[in-house]
Amino acid sequence: MTAQALPYGPSFGLGVLLPVTALLLVTLVIAARRAGSVAGAFVVVALWMRYTAGAYHLYMFKPLAGGLSGNALLSIGVTAFGLLFVVRPANLALKWLLPVYALVGLALFSAALNGDVAGGINVGVKYAYLIVIMIAVFQALRIDPDARFLTWAMVSFLPLLVFQALSLALGLPKGSEDGDGLVWIGGYNHEAAFSVAMMTGFLVGAFAKSAPRGVRVAFLAATFLGVLLAGYRTTILAFAPLVLAVFLTGLTLSVRRDQRASMAVTAMVAGVLLVSVAALSYGESFADLAAFLSDPAGLIKPPRDFDLLERQVMSARPLIWSSYIYAWSDGTPLQHLFGLGPESWEGVFKVYPHNTLVATLYELGWFGVAAMIALWTVMVAAAASAHGERFKLLAAHFAFFLLNMATMPFWQVEGLALYGLLCGYTIYAARSRRRGSGVSRRSAIVQYPG
């Protein structure tokens, strides 16, 4: 193990990484073979590769070919393989994908408008990755309506859990983003991406309804604890609605149907108590969030007007947001509509925008913000029309929305994987209900191929 002189903190050396990865690879092969479909196996492998690569960030962040890092090449390879060998062309025409295509089109147009075609291509590849994961999940569920492949997808998160456990056992923490404590992220580069990946694991466990009960509960507990140990406040806050929904539905469905009403009341009371305990435990950590929410407009102002105390609020996020908003406002009228170009903040600002809407406004203008909101709205509407797991789906979408308010999951591949899984499951649930309603009306049973 080596402690590297990098801003990210210590990392495991190859003496630890290689043998552990070899053992994890055995579990991956078993999971992929039992996933039940090509699409399901693809999701399992794609996630595992991304989360394993995160532990090799000292090597995967370096340019390897054509100026592209190892992580970038991995994402491009996964996306290309998915488009060529996994995604059915007909599924690219799903109406739920229209807002994503709008974002891709706006990114390419804004890039051309601002003379940075490379930025548009980079963002286009990221959205292509989102589309591939989304459709692969959708296709796997059409073949496997009981979501058995999600049981095996839990194996994809073993690298996160194992390396985090090793960091605890070997005493390899990282200083927190705020510099006020230690976090445990298994030698990964930063707690933001790690915690989002761990949250994705919890999401998979929440919908892996065919998994053995003991395995599922243990996995949910492990990923829940993993998010807390990662210590990233944004993810912890966004995580809360999903955790609460899984807790409430788990308790309610654990009893006979005639007892579920009383258990629902009990679960609600228990949920309120849990939230209260969490609020007390993390009250100090989120005190500045309360200060911001009490007068948000007061902290969106020209960056030069921030005093020393205001610059510390929420790890300087209001200052960061204001810097981007006022830089965008200094642009031309055309840039107000279409932005200053995708990824154009790099080389201009020291840190990324830490808010998806602020980033989209700066990069893609008002049209981009409209497309992003349309995407979220379409997916929430699909979740609301789903049958059976509507409550958990809506909670998961709300959690993702909260995540976007103080970080940028659309900028991270880990965040795109999270949203791709969630949207793929949502589209399937919404489409299945509509197909099911049509079958009922026709008193017939129709099967749809994967």
Buried (B, 14 or more C-beta within 10 A) or exposed (E): BBEEEEEBBBBBBBEBBEEBBEEBEEBBEEBBEBBBBBBBBBBBBBBBBBBBBBBBBBBBBEEBEEEBBBBBBBBBEBBBBBBEEBBBEEBEEBEBBBBBEBBBBBBBBBBEBBEBEEBBBBBBBBBBBBBBBBBBBBBBBBBBEEBBBBBBBBBBBBBBBBBBBBBEEEEBBBBBBBEEEEBBBBBBBBBBBBBBBBBBBBBBBBBBBBBEEEEBEBBBEBBBBBBBBBBBBBBBBBBBBBBBBBBBBBBBEEBEEEEBEEBBEBBBEBBEEBEEEBEEEBEEBBEBBEBBEEEEEEBBBEBEEBEEEBEEBBBBBBBBBBBBBBBBEEBEEEBBBBBBBBBBBEEEBEEBBBBBBBBBBBBBBBBBBBBBEBBBEBBBEBBEBBEEBBBBBBBBBBBBBBBBBBBBBBBBBBBBBBBBBBBBBBBBBBBBBEBEEEEEEEEEEEEEEB
